[in-house]
């Protein structure tokens, strides 16, 4: 379970990554900050796994968001320790 704070009145999107992985994504904010610029995508897979994804960009086009989340996922999968350093 994520230790980040879910936000309300933010988009929830479904993303299919380049490898076919399906995610439900919503915006969260790390608990240790109230800075609105510190928002990230909370990425949830079909098995219930949760990951803190790439930073949330307000007013970003959905196609760009899909691309960024897919690139983040592919980088995470290929990293030796399973993280992207985000």
Secondary structure as UniProt FT lines:
FT   STRAND          5..6
FT   STRAND          12..16
FT   TURN            18..19
FT   STRAND          22..29
FT   TURN            31..32
FT   TURN            36..37
FT   STRAND          39..45
FT   TURN            46..47
FT   STRAND          50..55
FT   TURN            58..59
FT   HELIX           62..78
FT   TURN            80..81
//
